[in-house]
Amino acid sequence: MTHPEPTDEDIATALGSAPAELWDQLFATADALTAEDLAVPPPQPPFGLTAPREYSPRVNTICRLLSEVNVVFPFDWKAWEGRHVYPGGRELAEAPVADAARLATAVIRGERFADGTIGLFEVSGGRRV
Protein backbone atom coordinates (compact mmCIF):
# COMPACT_ATOMS: atom_id res chain seq x y z
CA MET A 1 0.00 0.00 0.00
CA THR A 2 1.35 3.40 -0.97
CA HIS A 3 1.27 6.17 1.60
CA PRO A 4 0.68 9.76 0.51
CA GLU A 5 3.80 11.87 0.87
CA PRO A 6 3.58 13.79 4.14
CA THR A 7 3.88 17.54 4.01
CA ASP A 8 6.34 19.50 6.11
CA GLU A 9 3.41 20.44 8.35
CA ASP A 10 2.35 16.78 8.74
CA ILE A 11 5.87 15.87 9.83
CA ALA A 12 6.18 18.79 12.24
CA THR A 13 2.84 17.85 13.79
CA ALA A 14 3.96 14.24 14.25
CA LEU A 15 7.24 15.36 15.81
CA GLY A 16 5.38 17.66 18.17
CA SER A 17 3.13 14.83 19.33
CA ALA A 18 6.00 12.79 20.80
CA PRO A 19 6.34 12.93 24.59
CA ALA A 20 8.92 15.41 25.86
CA GLU A 21 10.53 12.64 27.95
CA LEU A 22 11.42 10.72 24.79
CA TRP A 23 12.93 13.83 23.19
CA ASP A 24 14.93 14.44 26.39
CA GLN A 25 16.18 10.86 26.31
CA LEU A 26 17.13 11.15 22.62
CA PHE A 27 19.08 14.38 23.12
CA ALA A 28 20.78 13.10 26.27
CA THR A 29 21.86 9.93 24.47
CA ALA A 30 23.14 11.93 21.49
CA ASP A 31 25.04 14.29 23.79
CA ALA A 32 26.67 11.28 25.49
CA LEU A 33 28.03 9.83 22.23
CA THR A 34 31.75 9.22 22.36
CA ALA A 35 34.35 8.55 19.69
CA GLU A 36 34.15 4.88 20.66
CA ASP A 37 30.39 4.90 20.05
CA LEU A 38 30.96 6.32 16.59
CA ALA A 39 33.73 3.88 15.66
CA VAL A 40 32.13 1.12 13.64
CA PRO A 41 34.34 -1.93 13.29
CA PRO A 42 34.31 -3.58 9.87
CA PRO A 43 32.04 -6.60 9.67
CA GLN A 44 33.66 -9.96 10.25
CA PRO A 45 32.39 -12.27 7.51
CA PRO A 46 31.76 -15.80 8.80
CA PHE A 47 32.34 -18.47 6.18
CA GLY A 48 32.36 -16.00 3.30
CA LEU A 49 29.12 -14.29 4.32
CA THR A 50 28.88 -10.70 5.42
CA ALA A 51 27.86 -10.36 9.05
CA PRO A 52 25.54 -7.52 10.03
CA ARG A 53 27.16 -4.35 11.31
CA GLU A 54 27.17 -4.02 15.05
CA TYR A 55 26.69 -0.49 16.29
CA SER A 56 27.26 0.68 19.84
CA PRO A 57 24.39 0.50 22.32
CA ARG A 58 24.12 4.32 22.23
CA VAL A 59 23.82 4.39 18.43
CA ASN A 60 21.21 1.62 18.60
CA THR A 61 19.32 3.57 21.28
CA ILE A 62 19.34 6.68 19.11
CA CYS A 63 17.96 4.71 16.16
CA ARG A 64 15.19 3.29 18.35
CA LEU A 65 14.33 6.68 19.84
CA LEU A 66 14.22 8.34 16.42
CA SER A 67 11.38 5.99 15.56
CA GLU A 68 9.65 6.53 18.91
CA VAL A 69 9.61 10.33 18.51
CA ASN A 70 8.14 9.96 15.00
CA VAL A 71 11.27 11.06 13.15
CA VAL A 72 11.27 7.85 11.08
CA PHE A 73 8.09 7.75 9.02
CA PRO A 74 6.83 6.30 5.73
CA PHE A 75 7.68 8.24 2.59
CA ASP A 76 9.58 7.53 -0.64
CA TRP A 77 13.01 8.05 0.93
CA LYS A 78 14.84 6.34 -1.94
CA ALA A 79 13.63 8.96 -4.41
CA TRP A 80 14.12 11.92 -2.06
CA GLU A 81 16.78 14.29 -3.41
CA GLY A 82 17.61 15.69 0.02
CA ARG A 83 20.08 12.87 0.64
CA HIS A 84 22.32 14.70 -1.83
CA VAL A 85 21.29 18.23 -0.82
CA TYR A 86 22.23 17.66 2.85
CA PRO A 87 25.31 15.40 2.79
CA GLY A 88 26.17 14.48 6.35
CA GLY A 89 23.35 16.69 7.58
CA ARG A 90 25.12 19.86 6.49
CA GLU A 91 22.91 22.88 5.79
CA LEU A 92 20.02 21.41 7.82
CA ALA A 93 20.11 24.31 10.28
CA GLU A 94 18.46 26.50 7.63
CA ALA A 95 16.13 23.77 6.32
CA PRO A 96 12.62 22.86 7.45
CA VAL A 97 12.66 20.47 10.43
CA ALA A 98 10.81 18.03 8.16
CA ASP A 99 13.93 17.68 6.00
CA ALA A 100 15.96 16.62 9.04
CA ALA A 101 13.33 13.96 9.72
CA ARG A 102 13.41 12.89 6.07
CA LEU A 103 17.20 12.56 6.18
CA ALA A 104 17.09 10.53 9.40
CA THR A 105 14.43 8.31 7.84
CA ALA A 106 16.55 7.76 4.72
CA VAL A 107 19.56 6.72 6.81
CA ILE A 108 17.61 4.46 9.20
CA ARG A 109 15.57 2.84 6.41
CA GLY A 110 18.67 2.57 4.23
CA GLU A 111 20.29 0.40 6.91
CA ARG A 112 17.55 -2.20 6.39
CA PHE A 113 18.47 -2.55 2.72
CA ALA A 114 22.20 -1.86 2.76
CA ASP A 115 23.93 -3.02 5.90
CA GLY A 116 26.39 -0.37 7.06
CA THR A 117 24.44 2.68 5.85
CA ILE A 118 24.40 4.18 9.34
CA GLY A 119 28.14 3.62 9.70
CA LEU A 120 28.79 5.36 6.40
CA PHE A 121 26.78 8.44 7.29
CA GLU A 122 29.21 11.23 8.00
CA VAL A 123 27.75 13.79 10.33
CA SER A 124 28.69 17.44 10.19
CA GLY A 125 32.11 18.01 11.63
CA GLY A 126 33.59 15.01 9.87
CA ARG A 127 32.51 12.39 12.44
CA ARG A 128 31.04 9.19 11.17
CA VAL A 129 28.15 7.51 12.94
ZIHU-V646353 format. One record per backbone hydrogen bond with DSSP energy under -0.5 kcal/mol. CO is the residue of the C=O (numbers start at 1). NH is the residue of the N-H. Records with the same first field share a line. If there is no record, write none. Layout:
BEGIN
CO->NH  NH
END
This chain:
BEGIN
7->11
8->12
9->13
10->14
11->15
12->16
13->17
14->17
15->18
19->22  23
20->24
21->25
22->26
23->27
24->28
25->29
26->30
27->31
28->32
30->33
34->38
35->39
37->56
38->40
39->41
43->45
45->47  48
46->49
49->51
53->55
56->60
57->61
58->62
59->63
60->64
61->65
62->66
63->67
64->68
65->69
66->71  72
67->70
71->73
75->77
76->79  80
80->83
81->84  85
82->86
84->87
86->89
87->90
88->124
89->92
91->94
92->95
96->99  100
97->101
98->102
99->103
100->104
101->105
102->106
103->107
104->108
105->109
106->110
107->111
108->112
109->112  113
110->113  114
114->117
116->120
117->121
118->121
120->122
121->123  129
123->126  127
127->123
END
